[in-house]
Amino acid sequence: MTITSVQTLLPGRFGINSTEKSAAKKPPTLYNAQDHPFKGYHPPRTEGYERSKANPDTSAIVIDNGSNLLKAGWSFDENPQLIVPPVMSRYRDRKLNKACQFLGYDAYVDATTRGQLRYAFDPGSSVVGNWDVMEGLLDYTFIKLGVDGANGGVDRPIVMTEPIANLNYPRRMMNEILFECYSAPSVAYGIDSLFSYRYNRGTDGLIVSSSHTSTHVIPVLNNKALLSNCSRLNWGGMQASEYLLKLMKLKYPTFPARMTEAQMEDLVHKHCYVSKDYDRELSGYLDWTGLEDRDHVIQYPFTEHVVPEKSEEELARIAERKKESGRRLQEQAAKMRLEKLMKKEQELEYYRDLQRGLATETKKEMRRILEAEDLKDEAHLDRLIRDLEKSIKRSRNRDLGVEEEEPTEEMSFPLLDVPDEELDEAGLKEKRHQRLMKSNVEARQRAKAEKEREKARQEEEERLDRERRENDFDNWLAERRAARQNVLQKIKERDRLKADLGNRKSLASQMRMKTLANLAADGPKKRRRGGDDDNFGANDEDWGVYRTVATGDQSDEEEEEDLGGVLNTVEKELLEYDPDFTENHTLAAQSDWTKSLVHVFLRGPWPFDPESQREAHQLHLNVERIRVPEIVFKPSIAGIDQAGLIEVAADVVNQRFSNPEDQAKLLRDVFFTGGNTMFQNFDERFRNDFRAFLPVDAELNVRRAKDPVLDAWKGAAQWASGSDLGKSSVTREEYLEKGSEYIKEHDLGNITSW
């Protein structure tokens, strides 16, 4: 659908004229697109390791091994000492012949390292898949924490988080690295969302954990997570960033800068929010009222073409130089015209003398002289003298400013009535020339008569139309309105046909290719074998084929101009005589950007200058601000064949727990954790929608973690400082005895069988 058709479908949506809108809108607030920053060099912090020497058995290293951020610190710290993304980049310096390894934020130091990024986790999951990167991250973590054990080992207990239902293979590989490579004395594993819930003093409730790669709903009763009744939704912060990137690439297919997932992740966190009533807010999101606040403009780096401004003195000098150049050109042109005139006068005088001299010469001498002057005969000399006289007269009149129409002399063709037998060779040539001149004169006379008849016909039509307008105004006005609609329909059909011809799979393109194939089939072969011609072009209808196959520059431009001219004429008459037809109803007014829904979607409530590099490097976030976070509630928007978060939570509470007391315990404490729950209005939207699935008298309490991102690490550190660490850790002796897949079950960890 073209922009014009969208405007006609929404006539009442834009009620303010363009001048008022442009004056009312303030300049947009610009937000810069941010990549992962390089945070500089941070030296190792050894004070934590020195402090742990007082109680080496209870001072544990706590690692929240998240797929978006790795958080690490000591169990006695209030906050993690190290927060880095789980990425690594390797680069070989050819000058120094040395391999360099960059981890965490250091991997974003320059474009070379960013181009070599490798992730520790499998794409789209929270399962470790690249163990080279994981081992490098562990090295980086222990170095930054200042760990300096015997023989380069790690002589402190380790507590590490893992996802729900973690596979045996990743845990086995992690155990082998920690015990074999780092000689850890003991290792304990726990689920990040359960650590966060315990840290926020939760005992009985429903955990909604929406993190980087997935969303989980976990019921907890009597301080124990019922993992067999939990549910998973394959949507998280990473999928949201990828989805926004797809939307932006579809919205701006020719965007000059490179859009990355890291930038989209930053935009999701800073500009998106959950709508309390998605359908209602989406229906009016692009309305003009308040759109300048809802539309966020993201500015990418650009280089503007700077045009130096000139001072008034410079402009005056330039104008004076232009005037002087113009005067010199006029003088040169006048001088050249004078020289040409003098040359023509000399030629005229020469040919007149030649004509007078020929009167006394014999025919043989006359023919010799004419051939020497490249003249056919005396008639040719007469025409040359006559043309020079006319040209000299026109030049003099033009210089004097006299515009007089030359009297048209009656042309005669006397030789046409003389038989060919009575003429010599020169006379026959002159007779053929006079016949051609007579045909030209007659053709001009016919064309002039045709123009006069066409002019008279148009004047008669205008007179009849004027009488019809005066005598039957209503029918005349109805005909004009119908004529305008017909022209608009033709314009739309023409635009649609052009769009279809640009699509090779469309019916119009296929018909065009079929016509071309038919034109090329067998015709040239028959002619090469000496067969009969196919007589193509003998009829006027044959030439319509070229109109069928013509596109682009070969299309009928006269018809396009005629459609525009007819539309302008009809609209001019309607503006003059139709009281209900105003300037806002014309096609030009409807093409105004202030009346275009597509323009509002792409560029917001501001005009767009295609020549400006600043505006060409801008993204406009409007409906995407609520569309991306909405997918966790309506996955079908992104084509995910899963139930939304509300339906998943309702299924866990209503279908998997038949005891009303257990249901009441779960509903009294619905707990949100994870970075994907930090959207504005997330908890309020969940509360309002979840209420519809519950009994009327059910008590529902919803709360969010104090810090949805760091509370998992804080909960693990708090748990590691207690007495449960020793009972839940796998020691080195147990690892050697029972194998790398052995784990100890506890209330905050995974179980061995599901």
NORBELUR-V495229 format. One record per residue. N is the residue number from 1. RES is the residue in one small letter. PSI is psi in degrees with one decimal (999 if undefined). D_CENTER is the distance of its C-alpha to the mean C-alpha in Angstrom with 2 decimals. Layout:
N:RES:PSI:D_CENTER + N:RES:PSI:D_CENTER
This chain:
1:m:132.6:17.16 + 2:t:167.8:16.56 + 3:i:-38.7:15.99 + 4:t:-42.1:19.72 + 5:s:-34.2:20.75 + 6:v:-39.3:18.87 + 7:q:-40.2:20.71 + 8:t:-26.3:23.98 + 9:l:-19.9:23.69 + 10:l:64.4:23.39 + 11:p:-29.5:26.02 + 12:g:2.4:27.35 + 13:r:-33.7:24.30 + 14:f:98.0:24.00 + 15:g:-3.0:27.57 + 16:i:141.8:27.39 + 17:n:164.4:27.27 + 18:s:-34.9:24.67 + 19:t:-44.3:27.26 + 20:e:-39.1:28.24 + 21:k:-46.6:24.72 + 22:s:-36.9:23.83 + 23:a:-28.7:27.16 + 24:a:-23.8:26.95 + 25:k:126.5:23.67 + 26:k:159.7:24.21 + 27:p:145.0:21.82 + 28:p:150.0:19.32 + 29:t:126.2:20.43 + 30:l:136.6:18.29 + 31:y:133.0:18.11 + 32:n:143.5:17.80 + 33:a:130.0:16.00 + 34:q:133.0:19.01 + 35:d:175.1:19.87 + 36:h:125.2:23.21 + 37:p:152.6:25.75 + 38:f:119.6:28.80 + 39:k:12.2:31.68 + 40:g:176.2:34.38 + 41:y:134.0:37.65 + 42:h:119.8:39.67 + 43:p:157.1:43.27 + 44:p:146.4:44.89 + 45:r:107.9:46.55 + 46:t:-8.9:50.05 + 47:e:-32.6:51.51 + 48:g:-42.1:50.34 + 49:y:-39.1:52.03 + 50:e:-39.2:55.17 + 51:r:-33.3:55.29 + 52:s:-15.0:54.95 + 53:k:-22.0:58.14 + 54:a:-38.8:60.22 + 55:n:74.5:59.14 + 56:p:-25.6:57.58 + 57:d:-24.5:57.91 + 58:t:-8.6:56.09 + 59:s:102.4:53.51 + 60:a:154.5:50.57 + 61:i:121.7:47.28 + 62:v:125.2:44.55 + 63:i:115.7:41.18 + 64:d:99.2:38.38 + 65:n:71.4:36.56 + 66:g:154.2:33.16 + 67:s:-12.1:30.19 + 68:n:-42.7:28.03 + 69:l:137.1:30.80 + 70:l:123.4:34.35 + 71:k:131.7:36.86 + 72:a:148.4:40.37 + 73:g:-170.9:43.54 + 74:w:154.8:47.19 + 75:s:-20.8:48.57 + 76:f:1.9:50.28 + 77:d:149.7:47.13 + 78:e:-32.6:45.52 + 79:n:155.7:42.00 + 80:p:142.3:40.68 + 81:q:-22.7:41.24 + 82:l:125.6:38.34 + 83:i:111.9:34.75 + 84:v:153.6:32.47 + 85:p:146.6:29.63 + 86:p:65.8:31.17 + 87:v:158.1:29.79 + 88:m:148.4:31.63 + 89:s:132.0:31.00 + 90:r:140.4:33.65 + 91:y:135.4:33.96 + 92:r:121.4:36.91 + 93:d:111.7:37.93 + 94:r:-30.9:39.37 + 95:k:-43.5:41.41 + 96:l:-8.7:43.16 + 97:n:51.0:43.04 + 98:k:134.0:42.15 + 99:a:131.6:39.77 + 100:c:146.3:37.86 + 101:q:125.7:36.49 + 102:f:134.3:34.06 + 103:l:153.2:33.65 + 104:g:-139.4:31.83 + 105:y:-20.6:30.11 + 106:d:-23.0:31.92 + 107:a:-10.0:29.58 + 108:y:23.1:26.81 + 109:v:-36.9:29.07 + 110:d:-179.7:27.10 + 111:a:-31.2:24.49 + 112:t:-46.8:27.23 + 113:t:-35.4:28.21 + 114:r:-28.8:24.69 + 115:g:-11.7:24.17 + 116:q:21.1:27.32 + 117:l:139.6:26.71 + 118:r:140.1:28.55 + 119:y:149.5:28.80 + 120:a:-26.3:32.11 + 121:f:151.9:30.95 + 122:d:146.3:29.90 + 123:p:130.0:26.19 + 124:g:14.1:25.64 + 125:s:170.9:29.27 + 126:s:25.2:31.78 + 127:v:129.0:34.19 + 128:v:130.6:35.01 + 129:g:-26.7:34.46 + 130:n:99.5:34.59 + 131:w:-19.8:38.04 + 132:d:-44.0:37.96 + 133:v:-41.1:35.23 + 134:m:-41.3:37.14 + 135:e:-39.6:40.35 + 136:g:-39.4:38.75 + 137:l:-39.5:37.46 + 138:l:-41.3:40.96 + 139:d:-48.2:42.48 + 140:y:-41.4:40.17 + 141:t:-48.7:40.99 + 142:f:-33.4:44.74 + 143:i:-44.6:44.78 + 144:k:-28.9:42.94 + 145:l:-3.1:45.32 + 146:g:21.7:48.24 + 147:v:129.2:49.80 + 148:d:72.4:52.69 + 149:g:177.0:54.73 + 150:a:136.0:57.53 + 151:n:30.5:56.60 + 152:g:12.5:52.96 + 153:g:179.1:52.68 + 154:v:107.2:51.40 + 155:d:37.4:54.51 + 156:r:149.9:52.97 + 157:p:149.9:51.97 + 158:i:131.2:48.30 + 159:v:126.2:46.44 + 160:m:138.6:43.04 + 161:t:157.2:40.65 + 162:e:161.2:39.26 + 163:p:166.7:37.19 + 164:i:138.3:38.90 + 165:a:44.6:40.52 + 166:n:143.0:39.94 + 167:l:156.6:41.01 + 168:n:-36.4:44.35 + 169:y:-49.1:43.05 + 170:p:-37.1:40.76 + 171:r:-38.1:43.61 + 172:r:-43.3:46.13 + 173:m:-39.0:44.13 + 174:m:-41.3:43.71 + 175:n:-43.3:47.46 + 176:e:-39.9:48.36 + 177:i:-45.9:46.31 + 178:l:-39.9:47.67 + 179:f:-40.7:51.26 + 180:e:-40.9:51.61 + 181:c:-39.2:49.45 + 182:y:-5.2:49.95 + 183:s:44.0:53.27 + 184:a:140.2:52.18 + 185:p:-33.2:55.20 + 186:s:154.7:53.36 + 187:v:136.4:49.93 + 188:a:144.0:48.81 + 189:y:146.7:45.64 + 190:g:161.7:44.23 + 191:i:130.7:41.23 + 192:d:-45.6:38.94 + 193:s:-31.6:38.47 + 194:l:-36.5:42.27 + 195:f:-43.9:42.93 + 196:s:-40.1:40.67 + 197:y:-42.6:42.49 + 198:r:-36.8:45.89 + 199:y:-32.6:44.99 + 200:n:23.3:44.17 + 201:r:41.2:47.61 + 202:g:139.9:46.57 + 203:t:-51.1:49.24 + 204:d:127.0:48.41 + 205:g:-170.3:44.99 + 206:l:115.1:41.65 + 207:i:126.9:39.18 + 208:v:103.8:35.46 + 209:s:108.6:33.90 + 210:s:107.6:30.09 + 211:s:-149.6:29.24 + 212:h:-33.4:26.66 + 213:t:-15.5:26.90 + 214:s:171.5:28.76 + 215:t:129.9:30.52 + 216:h:146.0:34.29 + 217:v:116.3:36.83 + 218:i:119.8:40.27 + 219:p:139.5:43.52 + 220:v:124.8:46.15 + 221:l:130.7:49.81 + 222:n:45.7:52.67 + 223:n:17.0:50.62 + 224:k:128.2:49.68 + 225:a:130.0:46.33 + 226:l:81.9:46.68 + 227:l:-24.6:44.22 + 228:s:-14.8:45.21 + 229:n:8.5:43.83 + 230:c:160.8:40.45 + 231:s:155.7:37.15 + 232:r:139.2:33.80 + 233:l:125.3:30.20 + 234:n:62.8:27.71 + 235:w:132.7:25.12 + 236:g:-162.8:24.90 + 237:g:-34.9:22.95 + 238:m:-44.0:21.63 + 239:q:-35.3:20.28 + 240:a:-41.2:18.69 + 241:s:-42.3:16.85 + 242:e:-38.7:15.75 + 243:y:-41.6:14.64 + 244:l:-37.0:12.53 + 245:l:-42.1:10.93 + 246:k:-42.4:10.24 + 247:l:-41.8:8.93 + 248:m:-36.3:6.42 + 249:k:-34.4:5.41 + 250:l:-36.2:5.60 + 251:k:-38.3:4.07 + 252:y:76.9:0.67 + 253:p:-21.8:3.33 + 254:t:28.2:5.08 + 255:f:129.5:5.30 + 256:p:-21.3:9.11 + 257:a:168.3:10.60 + 258:r:123.6:11.49 + 259:m:133.1:10.86 + 260:t:162.2:14.16 + 261:e:-33.2:15.99 + 262:a:-41.3:18.38 + 263:q:-42.3:15.94 + 264:m:-35.9:14.70 + 265:e:-41.9:18.43 + 266:d:-39.5:19.18 + 267:l:-38.7:16.62 + 268:v:-44.0:18.14 + 269:h:-36.2:21.58 + 270:k:-24.3:21.19 + 271:h:-15.8:19.04 + 272:c:153.2:19.43 + 273:y:159.5:22.62 + 274:v:130.5:24.44 + 275:s:139.2:24.97 + 276:k:-35.0:28.63 + 277:d:91.9:27.97 + 278:y:-49.9:24.54 + 279:d:-44.0:24.86 + 280:r:-44.4:26.32 + 281:e:-35.9:23.92 + 282:l:-35.8:20.81 + 283:s:-27.5:22.30 + 284:g:18.0:22.54 + 285:y:-31.8:19.72 + 286:l:13.6:17.92 + 287:d:151.7:21.33 + 288:w:-31.8:21.97 + 289:t:113.7:24.85 + 290:g:7.8:23.91 + 291:l:-30.8:20.14 + 292:e:-22.6:20.20 + 293:d:-31.9:21.69 + 294:r:-28.4:19.50 + 295:d:113.6:16.15 + 296:h:129.9:15.86 + 297:v:120.5:14.02 + 298:i:119.9:13.36 + 299:q:122.8:14.16 + 300:y:158.4:13.64 + 301:p:143.8:16.41 + 302:f:165.0:16.37 + 303:t:110.5:19.11 + 304:e:140.2:19.75 + 305:h:107.3:21.77 + 306:v:123.7:24.99 + 307:v:112.9:27.17 + 308:p:132.9:30.71 + 309:e:138.6:32.36 + 310:k:148.6:35.82 + 311:s:168.4:38.85 + 312:e:-36.4:40.85 + 313:e:-41.9:43.59 + 314:e:-42.0:41.24 + 315:l:-39.5:39.77 + 316:a:-40.8:43.38 + 317:r:-40.4:44.43 + 318:i:-42.7:41.55 + 319:a:-39.7:42.48 + 320:e:-39.5:46.12 + 321:r:-39.4:45.33 + 322:k:-42.5:43.41 + 323:k:-43.2:46.43 + 324:e:-41.1:48.82 + 325:s:-39.0:46.83 + 326:g:-41.3:46.87 + 327:r:-41.4:50.62 + 328:r:-40.4:51.24 + 329:l:-40.3:49.23 + 330:q:-41.4:51.21 + 331:e:-41.8:54.46 + 332:q:-41.2:53.57 + 333:a:-41.7:52.66 + 334:a:-40.0:55.94 + 335:k:-41.5:57.88 + 336:m:-39.4:56.38 + 337:r:-39.9:57.18 + 338:l:-41.4:60.72 + 339:e:-41.6:61.16 + 340:k:-40.7:59.98 + 341:l:-43.5:62.34 + 342:m:-38.5:65.24 + 343:k:-41.6:64.51 + 344:k:-40.3:64.46 + 345:e:-39.6:67.75 + 346:q:-41.8:69.34 + 347:e:-40.4:68.23 + 348:l:-43.8:69.58 + 349:e:-38.7:72.90 + 350:y:-46.1:73.12 + 351:y:-30.5:72.55 + 352:r:-43.7:75.02 + 353:d:-39.1:77.65 + 354:l:-40.4:76.88 + 355:q:-40.2:77.38 + 356:r:-36.3:80.67 + 357:g:-30.9:81.88 + 358:l:-19.9:81.15 + 359:a:-24.6:83.60 + 360:t:2.0:86.56 + 361:e:160.2:85.43 + 362:t:167.1:86.30 + 363:k:-38.9:83.76 + 364:k:-44.0:83.56 + 365:e:-36.5:82.98 + 366:m:-43.2:80.53 + 367:r:-38.0:78.47 + 368:r:-42.4:78.52 + 369:i:-42.3:77.35 + 370:l:-41.1:74.47 + 371:e:-34.8:73.27 + 372:a:-28.6:73.37 + 373:e:9.6:71.07 + 374:d:38.8:68.65 + 375:l:138.9:69.81 + 376:k:-46.8:70.57 + 377:d:-174.0:73.31 + 378:e:-32.9:74.63 + 379:a:-38.0:72.18 + 380:h:-40.9:69.32 + 381:l:-38.2:70.95 + 382:d:-43.2:71.34 + 383:r:-39.5:67.64 + 384:l:-44.0:66.66 + 385:i:-41.4:68.97 + 386:r:-41.6:67.74 + 387:d:-38.7:64.04 + 388:l:-39.8:64.82 + 389:e:-43.2:66.68 + 390:k:-43.6:63.76 + 391:s:-41.6:61.25 + 392:i:-39.2:63.53 + 393:k:-41.2:64.02 + 394:r:-42.3:60.28 + 395:s:-42.3:59.63 + 396:r:-41.3:62.45 + 397:n:-37.1:61.34 + 398:r:-40.5:57.75 + 399:d:-33.4:59.08 + 400:l:-6.8:61.33 + 401:g:19.8:58.59 + 402:v:124.0:60.56 + 403:e:87.8:58.62 + 404:e:133.8:61.30 + 405:e:128.8:60.79 + 406:e:137.2:63.04 + 407:p:127.2:65.51 + 408:t:118.3:64.63 + 409:e:145.8:67.64 + 410:e:118.8:68.82 + 411:m:137.5:68.17 + 412:s:148.8:70.97 + 413:f:73.9:71.05 + 414:p:-29.4:74.79 + 415:l:-15.6:74.54 + 416:l:-24.7:72.78 + 417:d:-4.8:76.15 + 418:v:130.5:78.08 + 419:p:152.0:78.55 + 420:d:-28.0:77.16 + 421:e:-24.1:80.69 + 422:e:-1.4:81.81 + 423:l:145.4:79.01 + 424:d:-170.6:78.83 + 425:e:-41.8:75.68 + 426:a:-38.0:74.52 + 427:g:-37.7:75.16 + 428:l:-40.7:73.10 + 429:k:-44.0:70.12 + 430:e:-35.5:70.49 + 431:k:-41.5:70.79 + 432:r:-37.7:67.52 + 433:h:-42.0:65.87 + 434:q:-35.3:67.28 + 435:r:-41.0:66.10 + 436:l:-41.3:62.51 + 437:m:-40.0:62.77 + 438:k:-39.3:64.14 + 439:s:-40.4:61.22 + 440:n:-43.3:58.74 + 441:v:-45.4:60.68 + 442:e:-37.2:60.86 + 443:a:-41.2:57.09 + 444:r:-39.2:56.34 + 445:q:-40.1:58.79 + 446:r:-40.9:57.21 + 447:a:-40.4:53.72 + 448:k:-41.5:55.11 + 449:a:-37.4:56.90 + 450:e:-40.8:53.74 + 451:k:-41.3:51.80 + 452:e:-40.5:54.63 + 453:r:-39.9:54.69 + 454:e:-39.9:50.91 + 455:k:-42.1:51.25 + 456:a:-37.6:54.17 + 457:r:-43.5:52.27 + 458:q:-41.3:49.32 + 459:e:-37.4:51.79 + 460:e:-41.2:53.53 + 461:e:-41.8:50.33 + 462:e:-39.2:49.44 + 463:r:-44.8:52.97 + 464:l:-39.1:52.84 + 465:d:-38.5:49.43 + 466:r:-41.9:50.83 + 467:e:-38.7:53.90 + 468:r:-38.6:51.83 + 469:r:-37.6:49.73 + 470:e:-33.8:52.98 + 471:n:-31.3:54.84 + 472:d:71.0:52.18 + 473:f:-41.0:49.31 + 474:d:-48.3:47.78 + 475:n:-37.7:47.48 + 476:w:-42.5:46.23 + 477:l:-39.5:43.47 + 478:a:-39.3:42.52 + 479:e:-39.3:42.33 + 480:r:-40.7:40.05 + 481:r:-41.8:37.66 + 482:a:-38.5:37.71 + 483:a:-39.3:37.15 + 484:r:-42.8:34.03 + 485:q:-38.9:32.61 + 486:n:-41.7:33.47 + 487:v:-42.0:31.70 + 488:l:-39.8:28.52 + 489:q:-40.2:28.75 + 490:k:-39.3:29.20 + 491:i:-41.4:26.16 + 492:k:-41.4:24.04 + 493:e:-38.6:25.75 + 494:r:-44.6:25.10 + 495:d:-39.4:21.35 + 496:r:-40.1:21.36 + 497:l:-40.7:23.48 + 498:k:-41.2:21.24 + 499:a:-39.8:18.27 + 500:d:-38.2:20.77 + 501:l:-25.3:22.06 + 502:g:-15.5:18.70 + 503:n:114.2:18.85 + 504:r:-15.7:21.81 + 505:k:-3.6:22.65 + 506:s:162.2:23.15 + 507:l:-38.6:26.73 + 508:a:-42.7:26.53 + 509:s:-38.7:25.53 + 510:q:-40.9:28.26 + 511:m:-38.9:30.81 + 512:r:-44.5:30.01 + 513:m:-34.5:30.49 + 514:k:-40.9:33.66 + 515:t:-43.4:34.99 + 516:l:-39.8:34.40 + 517:a:-39.8:36.17 + 518:n:-36.6:39.06 + 519:l:-33.8:39.43 + 520:a:-6.3:39.69 + 521:a:119.3:42.03 + 522:d:-16.2:45.71 + 523:g:-54.8:46.16 + 524:p:-32.9:46.46 + 525:k:-42.4:48.57 + 526:k:-42.1:51.17 + 527:r:-34.4:51.51 + 528:r:-30.8:51.94 + 529:r:2.7:54.75 + 530:g:15.0:56.40 + 531:g:178.3:55.61 + 532:d:150.3:55.24 + 533:d:156.0:52.17 + 534:d:2.2:49.90 + 535:n:23.0:50.36 + 536:f:132.2:46.62 + 537:g:-3.9:46.19 + 538:a:-30.8:49.66 + 539:n:154.0:48.32 + 540:d:-28.3:45.83 + 541:e:-27.0:43.83 + 542:d:-33.7:43.08 + 543:w:-12.3:40.96 + 544:g:-16.4:38.57 + 545:v:-38.2:37.27 + 546:y:-27.0:35.46 + 547:r:-27.7:33.65 + 548:t:-39.1:32.51 + 549:v:-8.0:31.10 + 550:a:137.9:29.76 + 551:t:165.8:26.03 + 552:g:-127.6:24.04 + 553:d:-16.7:26.55 + 554:q:1.0:29.40 + 555:s:168.1:28.74 + 556:d:95.0:31.21 + 557:e:-28.3:30.08 + 558:e:-38.1:33.27 + 559:e:-39.3:32.39 + 560:e:-45.4:29.00 + 561:e:-36.8:30.86 + 562:d:-40.2:33.59 + 563:l:-44.6:31.33 + 564:g:-40.2:29.95 + 565:g:-42.2:33.52 + 566:v:-43.1:34.99 + 567:l:-42.9:32.44 + 568:n:-39.6:33.18 + 569:t:-46.4:36.91 + 570:v:-44.7:36.86 + 571:e:-33.3:34.79 + 572:k:-41.5:37.18 + 573:e:-41.1:40.14 + 574:l:-39.2:38.70 + 575:l:-32.4:38.01 + 576:e:-36.1:41.62 + 577:y:-20.3:43.44 + 578:d:114.9:41.34 + 579:p:-21.0:41.68 + 580:d:-5.1:38.88 + 581:f:117.2:36.29 + 582:t:-179.8:34.70 + 583:e:-30.6:32.08 + 584:n:-17.5:29.52 + 585:h:-8.9:30.07 + 586:t:159.4:29.25 + 587:l:-35.7:26.17 + 588:a:-39.9:25.37 + 589:a:-36.5:25.58 + 590:q:-21.1:23.43 + 591:s:0.9:20.66 + 592:d:138.2:20.74 + 593:w:-24.9:17.52 + 594:t:-11.2:19.76 + 595:k:10.8:20.34 + 596:s:119.2:16.82 + 597:l:-34.2:15.65 + 598:v:-41.2:12.10 + 599:h:-42.5:12.19 + 600:v:-39.9:13.76 + 601:f:-39.1:11.20 + 602:l:-36.8:8.28 + 603:r:2.9:10.81 + 604:g:-162.8:13.91 + 605:p:32.2:17.36 + 606:w:150.7:17.06 + 607:p:159.3:16.68 + 608:f:128.0:13.98 + 609:d:106.8:15.40 + 610:p:-16.8:13.38 + 611:e:-11.9:16.21 + 612:s:122.7:15.91 + 613:q:-30.7:14.70 + 614:r:-49.3:15.07 + 615:e:-29.6:12.62 + 616:a:-23.7:10.03 + 617:h:33.1:10.45 + 618:q:137.2:10.17 + 619:l:141.5:8.61 + 620:h:114.6:10.28 + 621:l:117.9:12.13 + 622:n:-86.1:14.15 + 623:v:-23.2:14.93 + 624:e:-21.9:13.76 + 625:r:-30.9:16.72 + 626:i:-18.8:19.17 + 627:r:-41.6:17.49 + 628:v:-49.7:17.47 + 629:p:-19.5:21.14 + 630:e:-18.6:22.23 + 631:i:-28.9:22.00 + 632:v:-23.0:25.24 + 633:f:-29.8:26.91 + 634:k:80.8:25.15 + 635:p:-20.4:24.08 + 636:s:-21.1:23.51 + 637:i:-37.8:20.14 + 638:a:12.1:18.88 + 639:g:23.5:21.22 + 640:i:125.5:24.04 + 641:d:66.7:27.47 + 642:q:160.0:29.31 + 643:a:156.7:30.84 + 644:g:172.9:29.42 + 645:l:-40.0:31.06 + 646:i:-45.3:33.33 + 647:e:-38.2:34.62 + 648:v:-46.1:35.22 + 649:a:-40.7:37.17 + 650:a:-37.2:39.12 + 651:d:-41.3:40.06 + 652:v:-44.3:41.35 + 653:v:-47.4:43.44 + 654:n:-32.3:44.71 + 655:q:-27.9:45.13 + 656:r:-6.3:46.14 + 657:f:108.0:48.56 + 658:s:-18.9:51.24 + 659:n:121.4:53.31 + 660:p:-31.6:52.56 + 661:e:-42.2:53.61 + 662:d:-40.6:51.05 + 663:q:-41.8:48.33 + 664:a:-39.5:49.42 + 665:k:-41.3:49.32 + 666:l:-38.9:45.78 + 667:l:-21.9:44.58 + 668:r:-13.3:46.37 + 669:d:84.2:44.13 + 670:v:116.7:40.50 + 671:f:128.9:39.10 + 672:f:133.4:35.47 + 673:t:161.6:34.68 + 674:g:148.9:31.79 + 675:g:-26.0:28.73 + 676:n:-1.8:26.61 + 677:t:5.5:29.13 + 678:m:4.4:28.58 + 679:f:145.9:26.04 + 680:q:137.3:27.44 + 681:n:10.8:29.36 + 682:f:-48.7:29.37 + 683:d:-38.1:33.18 + 684:e:-40.1:33.60 + 685:r:-41.2:31.21 + 686:f:-42.2:33.10 + 687:r:-44.9:36.41 + 688:n:-42.4:35.68 + 689:d:-34.5:34.33 + 690:f:-27.9:36.90 + 691:r:-31.7:39.73 + 692:a:-18.9:39.30 + 693:f:1.6:40.36 + 694:l:160.0:43.48 + 695:p:157.4:46.89 + 696:v:-39.4:47.42 + 697:d:8.9:49.82 + 698:a:138.5:47.88 + 699:e:126.3:47.33 + 700:l:120.8:43.80 + 701:n:128.7:43.03 + 702:v:133.7:39.63 + 703:r:163.4:39.19 + 704:r:150.9:36.86 + 705:a:150.4:37.88 + 706:k:-43.7:38.74 + 707:d:95.6:36.23 + 708:p:-20.4:34.14 + 709:v:-43.0:33.10 + 710:l:-12.1:36.47 + 711:d:-25.1:38.99 + 712:a:-44.4:39.05 + 713:w:-43.0:40.30 + 714:k:-40.1:42.65 + 715:g:-38.9:44.07 + 716:a:-38.7:44.66 + 717:a:-41.6:46.38 + 718:q:-42.4:48.53 + 719:w:-37.5:49.48 + 720:a:-22.2:50.34 + 721:s:-9.2:52.67 + 722:g:-169.4:54.73 + 723:s:-11.9:57.29 + 724:d:-15.9:54.95 + 725:l:-47.2:53.60 + 726:g:-36.8:56.77 + 727:k:-24.3:57.17 + 728:s:-2.9:53.57 + 729:s:148.1:53.11 + 730:v:116.6:53.80 + 731:t:169.8:56.17 + 732:r:-37.5:56.47 + 733:e:-41.4:59.74 + 734:e:-34.9:58.20 + 735:y:-45.1:55.36 + 736:l:-30.5:57.90 + 737:e:-42.2:60.03 + 738:k:-4.2:57.57 + 739:g:168.6:54.62 + 740:s:-15.7:51.01 + 741:e:-0.8:49.82 + 742:y:132.3:52.29 + 743:i:161.0:50.99 + 744:k:128.9:52.79 + 745:e:143.1:51.69 + 746:h:176.2:51.46 + 747:d:-24.2:50.02 + 748:l:11.2:46.70 + 749:g:177.4:46.12 + 750:n:163.1:45.34 + 751:i:160.9:48.16 + 752:t:-25.8:49.50 + 753:s:142.6:49.33 + 754:w:999:47.02
